[in-house]
Amino acid sequence: MLTALAALGVAGVTAIGAVVSAVMGRRQPRRQARRDDFTTVTDRQDKEIERLDKRINQQDARIFGQASAITYLSTGYRSLLSFVRAAGLQPPPAPPVPDEAKPFLHDIGV
């Protein structure tokens, strides 16, 4: 009888050990979960960086186009002034420069 109780006790402990071991085996370790989170965050950051690079490139192209337009207009304005002066006429006075534009026009003496 004592041997049967001992065998029953050993079987019970073995069963509990098997259940605990199965539960622990199915569980993901914390490091793996953190690695997965890091990969997700890294992928999201890469997408955001690509989006910002695209936006910067679009803004650069827009600024280049605006600079070209300003150069074209200033060249046309200067050639018009030289034509009017060559014809012996007095050009009209230039309108005042807005305060918002003054920081960008420091190189032309305004």
BAFI-3210 file (N, C-alpha, C; in Angstrom, 3 decimals, decimal comma, padded with zeros to 6 digits):
// residues 110
n [1|2|3|4|5|6|7|8|9|10|11|12|13|14|15|16|17|18|19|20|21|22|23|24|25|26|27|28|29|30|31|32|33|34|35|36|37|38|39|40|41|42|43|44|45|46|47|48|49|50|51|52|53|54|55|56|57|58|59|60|61|62|63|64|65|66|67|68|69|70|71|72|73|74|75|76|77|78|79|80|81|82|83|84|85|86|87|88|89|90|91|92|93|94|95|96|97|98|99|100|101|102|103|104|105|106|107|108|109|110]
n.u [000,809|001,885|003,794|002,197|000,996|003,239|004,010|001,804|002,100|004,531|003,723|001,832|003,429|005,061|003,161|002,328|004,752|005,045|002,910|003,612|006,033|005,116|003,522|005,444|007,019|005,426|005,158|006,346|009,597|010,553|012,525|012,322|009,843|010,445|012,372|010,780|009,123|011,055|011,791|009,387|009,107|011,429|010,926|008,710|009,865|011,675|009,914|008,773|011,001|011,610|009,305|009,639|012,032|011,151|009,350|011,088|012,623|010,641|010,101|012,588|012,677|010,559|011,476|013,704|012,400|010,999|013,140|014,226|012,128|012,106|014,639|014,285|012,233|013,499|015,574|014,129|012,886|015,114|016,080|013,928|013,985|016,476|015,861|013,867|015,319|017,224|015,616|015,297|013,441|011,904|011,848|009,078|008,809|009,932|007,778|007,315|009,272|007,949|007,911|008,151|009,617|012,098|014,242|015,044|016,005|018,411|020,813|020,672|020,707|018,469]
n.v [-001,184|001,224|001,519|001,877|004,323|005,935|005,697|006,884|009,483|010,201|010,045|012,099|014,386|014,261|014,688|017,300|018,626|018,170|019,659|022,271|022,527|022,397|024,698|026,677|026,229|027,013|029,703|032,904|034,162|037,154|038,636|037,949|039,065|041,733|042,029|041,677|043,923|045,911|045,508|046,160|048,859|049,888|049,410|051,076|053,555|053,680|053,886|056,376|058,043|057,766|058,966|061,589|062,260|062,241|064,362|066,482|066,506|067,274|069,845|071,035|071,030|072,736|075,123|075,583|076,081|078,420|080,130|080,274|081,557|084,035|085,001|085,195|087,147|089,346|089,814|090,470|092,820|094,473|094,672|095,984|098,425|099,399|099,704|101,687|103,812|104,116|105,081|107,600|108,227|108,559|106,059|104,740|105,218|102,622|100,366|100,316|098,011|095,129|094,414|091,721|090,680|091,861|090,537|088,627|089,994|091,238|091,111|092,652|095,254|096,395]
n.w [000,000|000,795|-001,151|-003,379|-002,783|-002,770|-005,439|-006,622|-005,666|-006,908|-009,562|-009,597|-009,051|-011,282|-013,293|-012,678|-013,075|-015,812|-016,841|-016,001|-017,363|-020,026|-020,192|-019,761|-021,972|-024,124|-023,781|-024,831|-024,499|-022,693|-023,910|-026,606|-027,254|-026,885|-028,867|-031,130|-030,860|-031,177|-033,835|-035,096|-034,390|-035,548|-038,281|-038,640|-038,117|-040,241|-042,420|-041,824|-041,994|-044,718|-045,778|-044,849|-046,155|-048,807|-048,683|-048,094|-050,437|-052,265|-051,297|-051,701|-054,502|-055,001|-053,820|-055,448|-057,873|-057,185|-056,685|-059,240|-060,570|-059,264|-059,987|-062,768|-062,892|-061,663|-063,452|-065,752|-064,822|-064,410|-067,045|-068,232|-066,851|-067,766|-070,469|-070,372|-069,281|-071,324|-073,310|-072,503|-070,578|-067,322|-064,920|-062,990|-059,402|-057,187|-055,440|-051,833|-049,895|-048,395|-044,863|-044,227|-046,321|-046,224|-044,703|-046,568|-048,697|-048,248|-049,608|-051,917|-051,282|-050,038]
ca.u [000,000|002,787|004,425|001,193|000,857|004,458|003,934|000,790|002,729|005,519|002,965|001,244|004,506|005,466|002,103|002,422|005,974|004,792|002,034|004,421|006,994|004,387|003,131|006,654|007,506|004,579|005,286|007,485|010,420|010,421|013,493|011,770|008,794|011,120|012,989|009,700|008,738|012,128|011,669|008,202|009,418|012,437|010,247|007,873|010,760|012,199|008,860|008,632|012,186|011,426|008,274|010,220|012,981|010,360|008,816|012,210|012,956|009,598|010,293|013,772|012,297|009,707|012,337|014,492|011,509|010,735|014,362|014,331|011,125|012,567|015,756|013,711|011,519|014,429|016,283|013,182|012,707|016,324|016,157|012,898|014,502|017,527|015,201|013,193|016,358|017,837|014,666|015,297|012,309|012,170|010,997|008,317|009,488|009,614|006,923|008,096|009,481|007,265|008,801|008,367|010,563|013,404|015,341|015,461|016,514|019,559|021,961|020,522|020,772|017,152]
ca.v [000,000|002,363|001,620|002,414|005,761|006,594|005,744|007,891|010,787|010,441|010,297|013,444|015,383|014,203|015,337|018,751|019,067|018,171|020,797|023,497|022,575|022,694|026,115|027,494|026,046|027,744|031,125|033,555|034,892|038,618|039,175|037,775|040,075|043,034|042,037|041,889|045,328|046,714|045,384|046,921|050,283|050,225|049,473|052,280|054,708|053,700|054,434|057,801|058,709|057,822|059,963|062,911|062,498|062,584|065,707|067,424|066,604|068,083|071,235|071,533|071,312|073,937|076,282|075,829|076,723|079,789|080,912|080,524|082,569|085,334|085,429|085,592|088,417|090,447|090,098|091,204|094,156|095,266|094,987|096,980|099,713|099,892|100,131|102,967|104,852|104,337|105,860|108,953|108,413|108,305|104,950|105,064|104,776|101,256|100,327|099,966|096,580|094,688|094,027|090,275|090,338|092,491|089,622|087,836|090,888|091,987|091,092|093,580|096,622|096,909]
ca.w [000,000|000,862|-002,456|-004,295|-002,478|-003,230|-006,901|-006,946|-005,416|-007,971|-010,793|-009,467|-009,206|-012,684|-014,086|-012,441|-013,765|-017,250|-017,138|-015,850|-018,450|-021,263|-020,144|-019,931|-023,337|-025,071|-023,504|-025,464|-023,530|-022,768|-024,869|-027,956|-027,432|-027,046|-030,191|-032,086|-030,733|-031,760|-035,291|-035,504|-034,242|-036,559|-039,586|-038,660|-038,230|-041,609|-043,281|-041,519|-042,545|-046,173|-046,052|-044,632|-047,245|-049,994|-048,461|-048,218|-051,865|-052,901|-050,882|-052,399|-055,884|-054,973|-053,542|-056,653|-058,836|-056,739|-056,898|-060,683|-060,918|-058,758|-060,841|-064,053|-062,728|-061,393|-064,705|-066,602|-064,242|-064,691|-068,475|-068,484|-066,359|-068,668|-071,699|-070,115|-069,142|-072,641|-074,092|-071,960|-069,677|-065,910|-064,464|-061,777|-058,181|-056,762|-054,250|-050,643|-049,653|-047,173|-043,763|-044,253|-047,376|-045,996|-044,359|-047,714|-049,736|-047,716|-050,521|-053,040|-050,786|-049,641]
c.u [000,859|003,473|003,447|000,996|002,085|004,446|002,917|001,338|003,725|004,805|002,347|002,273|004,971|004,443|002,153|003,653|005,775|003,921|002,823|005,403|006,318|003,987|004,348|007,199|006,695|004,725|006,498|008,310|010,290|011,368|012,971|010,695|009,421|011,793|011,944|009,236|009,789|012,054|010,497|008,491|010,428|011,804|009,406|008,743|011,340|011,171|008,703|009,807|012,070|010,392|008,839|011,247|012,249|009,824|009,905|012,590|011,927|009,773|011,521|013,454|011,438|010,532|013,184|013,640|011,203|011,958|014,540|013,343|011,563|013,712|015,242|013,027|012,468|015,228|015,385|012,971|013,917|016,421|015,104|013,361|015,575|016,918|014,540|014,223|017,031|016,917|014,572|014,132|012,732|011,267|010,219|009,067|009,022|008,707|007,758|008,162|008,746|008,274|009,104|009,440|011,964|014,490|015,861|016,091|017,735|020,706|021,818|020,395|019,423|017,066]
c.v [001,257|002,587|002,215|003,900|006,539|006,730|006,774|009,305|011,154|010,755|011,684|014,541|015,420|014,900|016,848|019,322|019,139|019,354|022,099|023,623|022,899|024,163|027,001|027,386|026,831|029,244|031,701|034,262|036,402|039,207|039,061|038,816|041,444|043,134|042,300|043,341|046,227|046,682|046,208|048,417|050,716|050,337|050,734|053,534|054,804|054,284|055,930|058,592|058,821|058,873|061,371|063,251|062,914|064,009|066,772|067,602|067,439|069,556|071,842|071,894|072,574|075,196|076,610|076,521|078,160|080,677|081,234|081,599|083,953|085,864|085,923|086,957|089,576|090,816|090,881|092,628|095,041|095,623|096,027|098,362|100,266|100,364|101,498|104,091|105,146|105,172|107,293|109,231|108,116|107,152|105,347|104,584|103,363|101,303|099,939|098,451|096,188|094,235|092,530|089,880|090,894|091,521|088,815|088,686|091,694|092,068|092,034|095,020|097,196|096,954]
c.w [000,000|-000,483|-003,466|-004,054|-002,948|-004,752|-007,358|-006,741|-006,501|-009,278|-010,762|-009,670|-010,651|-013,570|-013,919|-013,137|-015,261|-017,655|-017,061|-017,002|-019,785|-021,310|-020,382|-021,355|-024,357|-024,917|-024,228|-024,396|-023,737|-023,800|-026,298|-028,234|-027,627|-028,409|-031,267|-032,049|-031,372|-033,281|-035,805|-035,456|-035,302|-037,943|-039,707|-038,805|-039,636|-042,576|-043,070|-042,087|-044,060|-046,555|-045,896|-045,713|-048,522|-049,878|-048,607|-049,681|-052,616|-052,548|-051,552|-053,846|-055,958|-054,737|-054,757|-057,712|-058,460|-056,954|-058,379|-061,122|-060,457|-059,603|-062,187|-063,939|-062,471|-062,639|-065,659|-066,118|-064,543|-066,172|-068,852|-068,017|-067,300|-069,994|-071,507|-069,988|-070,479|-073,527|-073,580|-071,032|-068,240|-065,457|-063,211|-060,538|-057,780|-055,540|-053,022|-050,446|-048,376|-046,110|-043,775|-045,259|-047,123|-045,582|-045,548|-048,822|-049,289|-048,692|-051,716|-052,561|-050,400|-048,135]
res [m|l|t|a|l|a|a|l|g|v|a|g|v|t|a|i|g|a|v|v|s|a|v|m|g|r|r|q|p|r|r|q|a|r|r|d|d|f|t|t|v|t|d|r|q|d|k|e|i|e|r|l|d|k|r|i|n|q|q|d|a|r|i|f|g|q|a|s|a|i|t|y|l|s|t|g|y|r|s|l|l|s|f|v|r|a|a|g|l|q|p|p|p|a|p|p|v|p|d|e|a|k|p|f|l|h|d|i|g|v]
***
